Amino acid sequence: MTVPIEFDPDRRFTDLFELRWGRVTPTGERVLRRTARTAEAQRLVHAEVNAGRLLGDLAGTAYPAQLCRVVEHDLTGPDPHVTSTYRGVPVAGQPGAPLPETLLRIFADLLIAIQTLAKAGLTHGAIQPEFVLWDGTHAQLVNLGEAVAVGEPARAAAEPAWQPPPGPDGLRLATEANDVYQAGMVIFCIALQRGPDTAAAVRAELALGGGSALSALLEGVFADDPQQRPDAHQLLRRVEDARYEEVWQSSDPSDATTATVLIPQQFSPLVKARAAVPLSPARDEFRRLVAAKRQYRAERAVPQQQAWRYLRQLLDVLWYSRDDLQSKVILGAGAVVVAGVPLLLVILVVTSLGGAK
C-alpha cells in the first residue's frame, strides 16, 4: 500500500526501531514510521499490521479516533516498516497533573479504544503513559504491535509494575480486564504525578483518600481477580456520571472540557465522542431535573415490579404443583377470573359515568 507522506528530516533510533515522523500529504495527518532493526522488531511490525487489518475489517464500524490507524506498511522489502497515525504528544512526562475534565476525557477515550479492540478480538496489553497521546481534544492509543488475541497468554510487561495480577487459577490471559487495569494505572499515575505500583499498593493509596473522586472513579479497577474488575462499559458510565460532580469541574470556565462522552449499549461497544458544546447553567439544570425524574419513576416502579414478580412466582408454584389436567384447567380459569374482575369493574364504572351524562 502506497500513501504520499512527507517525512521530517530528523530520525531517532531505539534498540528495535528507526523512528521517523511525518505527515500524510493530502490530509496533513501526523504519522510515525517505525522501521524494524531486529527480528523482534519485525515481529512487532507484523503484529501491528495484522491488528490494523482486523480493526479495519470490523463490519459497520467507523475507525475510532482513539486508536492509531495503519496508513502504510512494507513487510517484504529490505526494510520492513509500518506507518501509523500519531496524533498528539504522550501523556508521560507532561509537566503538572492534567485538568480534571482532561483526566476524565483521557480515561473515556482509553475505554473506547479498549472496547473497539475487544470487538476485534484483541487486547492491547501495553497501555502505558508513553503510548497514550493527547492532542487537547482526544486521547489516542498507539503501539498496536503488542496486541494479543483475547484468551491467549498475555505477554509480560517490560516493567513488572504494569503487569496485572494473574487470575485465581494463576494464569495471566489476555482479557479486557487486563487492559482496564492498565488504563486505570495510567490515570492513577498522571493524576498523582507518580509511577506505577502493585495492585495492593495502589488500592492502599486510594483507600487513604477514601471517598475521594479518584478513588470512586477507579473503584474495583485494581482488583486481583480480573472477574471482579468493572468492564469498560461500566466505567464509561461512571465517567459520564463523574462529569457532573463539582469536584471534576474546573473553577475557571475557560478551562472546561465540556464535550460529552456517549455511553454505548452493552452489545454495541463502539462509541464516538460528541462535539464539544459549552454547557450553560440552564442546560445543566435541565439535565439534573431529567435525571431526578428518571430516578423518581424508577423508584415508583420498584413495588409494582416486586408485586408482579411475586404473582408470577406464585402462579408458577401452583401450576407445576398440579399433575392432573383438571386441576390446571381450574387454576387457569381462576387466574383469568382474578385478572378479569378488576378490568370488568373499570368497564362498569366508565359505562356508568358515561350513562350519567
C-alpha positions in Angstrom: 0.0 0.0 0.0 1.4 3.4 -1.0 0.4 6.7 0.6 2.1 10.0 -0.2 3.9 11.0 3.0 6.3 13.9 3.7 8.7 12.9 6.4 10.7 15.2 8.8 14.4 15.2 8.2 15.2 14.1 11.8 15.5 10.4 12.7 15.5 8.7 16.0 16.9 5.3 16.8 16.0 2.8 19.5 17.1 -0.7 20.2 14.3 -2.0 18.0 13.3 0.7 15.5 14.3 3.6 13.4 11.6 6.3 14.0 10.6 8.9 11.5 7.7 11.4 11.9 5.9 12.9 9.0 2.6 14.0 7.6 0.2 12.4 5.0 0.5 14.9 2.1 -3.2 15.1 1.1 -4.6 15.4 4.7 -1.8 16.7 6.8 -2.4 13.9 9.3 0.6 13.3 11.6 2.2 9.8 11.3 5.1 7.8 12.7 7.0 5.3 10.7 8.8 2.5 12.6 11.4 0.6 10.6 12.5 -2.7 12.1 16.1 -3.1 13.1 15.9 -6.6 14.7 14.0 -9.8 14.3 11.9 -9.0 17.3 11.1 -5.6 15.8 9.9 -7.3 12.6 7.5 -9.4 14.7 6.1 -6.3 16.3 5.7 -4.6 12.8 3.8 -7.7 11.5 1.6 -7.7 14.7 0.7 -4.1 14.3 -0.2 -4.5 10.6 -2.3 -7.6 11.5 -4.1 -5.6 14.3 -4.8 -2.7 11.9 -6.3 -5.1 9.4 -8.6 -6.7 12.0 -9.7 -3.3 13.2 -10.2 -2.0 9.7 -12.4 -5.0 8.8 -14.9 -4.5 11.6 -18.3 -4.6 9.9 -20.4 -1.4 10.3 -17.8 0.3 12.4 -16.1 3.6 11.7 -12.4 3.6 12.7 -12.2 5.3 16.1 -10.1 8.4 16.6 -9.0 6.8 19.9 -6.8 4.2 18.2 -3.8 4.7 15.9 -4.5 3.6 12.3 -2.1 1.9 10.0 -1.8 4.0 6.8 1.1 2.3 5.1 3.4 -0.7 5.5 6.0 -2.9 3.8 6.6 -6.4 5.3 8.5 -7.9 2.4 11.1 -5.3 1.5 14.7 -5.0 2.8 13.4 -2.5 5.5 10.2 -3.8 7.0 8.2 -1.0 8.4 4.8 0.2 9.4 3.5 3.8 9.4 0.6 4.7 11.7 -1.2 7.8 12.7 0.4 9.6 15.7 -1.9 12.4 16.9 -0.7 14.4 19.9 2.1 14.0 22.5 2.5 11.3 25.1 0.9 12.0 28.5 4.1 10.6 30.0 6.4 13.3 31.4 3.9 16.2 30.9 4.5 18.9 33.4 1.9 19.0 36.1 -1.3 17.0 36.6 -4.0 17.4 33.9 -7.2 19.3 34.5 -10.0 17.1 36.0 -12.0 17.3 32.8 -9.0 16.3 30.7 -8.3 13.3 33.0 -11.9 12.1 32.5 -11.6 12.6 28.7 -8.4 10.6 28.6 -9.9 7.8 30.6 -13.1 7.7 28.5 -11.1 7.6 25.3 -8.9 4.8 26.6 -12.0 2.8 27.5 -13.5 3.4 24.0 -10.2 2.1 22.5 -10.3 -1.0 24.7 -13.9 -1.7 23.7 -13.0 -1.4 20.0 -10.0 -3.7 20.3 -12.2 -6.3 22.2 -14.7 -6.1 19.4 -11.9 -7.1 17.0 -11.0 -10.0 19.4 -7.8 -8.2 20.6 -6.3 -6.8 23.8 -3.7 -4.0 23.7 -1.6 -5.4 26.6 0.8 -2.5 26.8 -1.3 0.5 27.8 1.3 2.9 29.4 1.6 6.7 29.5 4.2 6.7 26.7 1.7 5.0 24.4 -1.2 7.3 25.2 -1.2 10.5 23.2 -3.2 13.7 23.9 -3.9 16.5 21.4 -6.1 18.7 23.6 -9.3 17.1 22.3 -8.9 13.3 22.3 -6.5 10.7 23.6 -5.1 8.2 21.1 -3.7 4.8 22.0 -0.7 3.8 19.9 1.7 0.8 19.7 -0.6 -2.0 18.5 2.4 -4.3 18.0 1.9 -5.7 21.4 -1.7 -6.6 20.8 -2.7 -10.2 21.7 -5.9 -12.1 20.9 -8.4 -12.4 23.7 -7.9 -15.6 25.7 -4.3 -16.1 24.6 -1.4 -15.9 27.2 -0.7 -12.3 27.9 2.8 -11.0 27.2 4.9 -10.0 30.1 5.2 -6.2 30.6 8.6 -4.6 30.3 8.0 -3.1 33.8 6.5 -5.6 36.3 4.5 -2.7 37.9 2.4 -2.5 34.7 1.6 -6.2 34.8 -1.9 -7.0 36.1 -2.2 -9.8 38.7 -2.9 -13.3 37.4 -6.4 -14.8 37.6 -7.4 -17.1 40.6 -6.0 -20.1 38.6 -2.6 -18.5 38.5 -2.8 -17.9 34.7 -2.4 -14.5 33.1 -4.5 -14.5 30.0 -5.1 -11.5 27.6 -8.6 -10.1 28.5 -10.4 -6.8 28.5 -10.0 -6.8 32.3 -6.2 -6.5 31.9 -6.5 -3.6 29.6 -8.9 -1.9 32.0 -6.3 -2.4 34.8 -3.5 -0.8 32.8 -5.8 2.1 31.7 -6.7 2.7 35.3 -3.0 2.7 36.2 -2.3 5.3 33.6 -5.0 7.5 35.1 -3.7 6.9 38.6 -0.1 7.8 37.6 -0.9 11.0 35.7 -3.4 12.2 38.2 -1.0 11.8 41.2 2.2 12.5 39.1 3.9 9.3 40.2 5.0 6.0 38.8 3.0 2.7 38.7 2.9 0.2 41.7 1.5 -3.1 42.6 -2.3 -3.6 42.7 -2.2 -3.9 46.5 -0.2 -0.7 46.9 -2.4 1.3 44.6 -5.5 0.1 46.4 -4.0 1.1 49.7 -3.1 4.5 48.4 -6.5 5.1 47.0 -8.1 4.0 50.3 -6.1 6.7 52.2 -8.3 9.2 50.4 -11.4 7.1 51.0 -14.4 8.6 49.2 -12.2 10.9 47.0 -13.3 11.5 43.4 -10.3 9.5 42.1 -10.8 6.5 44.4 -14.5 6.5 43.4 -13.7 6.6 39.7 -11.2 3.7 39.9 -13.1 1.6 42.4 -12.5 -2.1 41.6 -10.2 -1.4 38.7 -7.2 -2.8 40.6 -8.9 -5.9 42.0 -6.6 -9.0 42.0 -9.3 -11.2 40.4 -9.9 -10.0 36.8 -13.6 -11.0 37.0 -14.1 -8.6 39.8 -13.0 -5.5 37.8 -15.6 -3.3 36.2 -15.7 -3.6 32.4 -15.1 -0.7 30.0 -18.8 -0.3 29.5 -19.4 0.2 33.3 -16.5 2.5 33.6 -17.7 4.7 30.7 -21.0 5.2 32.6 -19.0 6.0 35.7 -17.0 8.6 33.8 -20.2 10.2 32.5 -21.7 10.4 36.0 -18.5 11.9 37.3 -18.6 14.7 34.7 -21.5 16.4 36.6 -19.8 16.3 40.0 -18.3 19.6 41.1 -15.0 18.0 42.1 -14.4 17.1 38.5 -15.2 20.6 37.1 -12.6 23.3 36.7 -13.1 26.5 38.7 -12.1 28.5 35.6 -14.9 28.2 32.9 -12.3 28.9 30.2 -10.6 25.7 31.1 -13.6 23.4 30.9 -13.6 20.5 28.5 -17.3 20.2 28.1 -17.8 17.6 25.4 -20.0 14.7 26.5 -19.0 11.0 26.2 -21.7 8.9 24.6 -22.4 5.7 26.6 -22.7 2.7 24.3 -25.1 -0.2 24.7 -23.6 -3.3 26.2 -23.7 -5.1 22.8 -22.6 -2.2 20.7 -19.3 -1.3 22.3 -18.0 1.2 19.8 -18.9 4.8 20.6 -17.9 8.2 19.4 -17.5 11.4 21.3 -19.9 14.3 20.7 -18.6 17.6 19.5 -17.6 20.0 22.3 -20.6 22.1 23.3 -20.4 24.6 26.2 -22.9 23.6 28.9 -25.0 26.6 30.1 -26.4 26.6 33.7 -29.9 26.2 32.3 -28.8 23.1 30.4 -27.1 21.6 33.5 -30.3 22.3 35.5 -32.4 20.6 32.8 -30.2 17.5 32.8 -30.4 17.4 36.6 -34.2 17.6 36.5 -34.4 14.9 33.9 -32.1 12.6 35.9 -34.2 13.2 39.1 -37.4 12.4 37.2 -36.0 9.2 35.9 -34.8 8.2 39.4 -38.3 9.0 40.8 -40.0 6.9 38.1 -37.6 4.0 38.8 -38.3 4.1 42.5 -42.0 4.2 41.9 -41.8 1.2 39.7 -40.0 -1.0 42.2 -43.0 -2.0 44.3 -45.1 -2.8 41.2 -42.2 -4.9 39.7 -41.9 -6.8 43.0 -45.6 -7.5 43.2 -45.8 -8.8 39.6 -42.7 -10.9 40.2 -44.3 -12.4 43.3 -47.6 -13.2 41.5 -45.7 -14.9 38.6 -43.7 -17.0 41.0 -46.9 -17.9 43.0 -48.6 -18.9 39.7 -45.6 -21.0 38.7 -45.6 -22.8 42.0 -49.3 -23.5 41.9 -49.2 -24.6 38.2 -46.3 -27.0 38.5 -47.6 -28.5 41.8 -50.6 -29.8 39.9 -50.1 -33.0 38.0 -53.6 -33.6 36.6 -55.1 -31.6 33.7 -58.4 -30.8 35.6 -56.5 -29.0 38.4 -54.5 -27.0 35.9 -57.7 -26.0 34.0 -59.3 -24.9 37.2 -56.2 -22.9 38.2 -56.1 -21.3 34.8 -59.7 -20.3 35.0 -59.2 -18.9 38.4 -56.3 -16.8 37.2 -58.4 -15.5 34.3 -61.2 -14.5 36.8 -58.8 -12.8 39.2 -57.3 -10.8 36.3 -60.6 -10.1 34.7 -62.6 -8.8 37.7 -60.7 -5.5 38.1 -61.0 -4.9 34.3 -64.7 -5.6 34.4 -65.2 -3.2 37.3 -63.3 -0.5 35.4 -65.5 -1.0 32.4 -68.7 -0.8 34.5 -67.5 2.4 36.2 -66.7 4.0 32.9 -70.0 2.9 31.4 -71.9 4.2 34.4 -70.2 7.6 34.2 -70.9 7.8 30.5 -74.6 7.0 31.1 -74.9 9.5 33.9 -74.2 12.3 31.4 
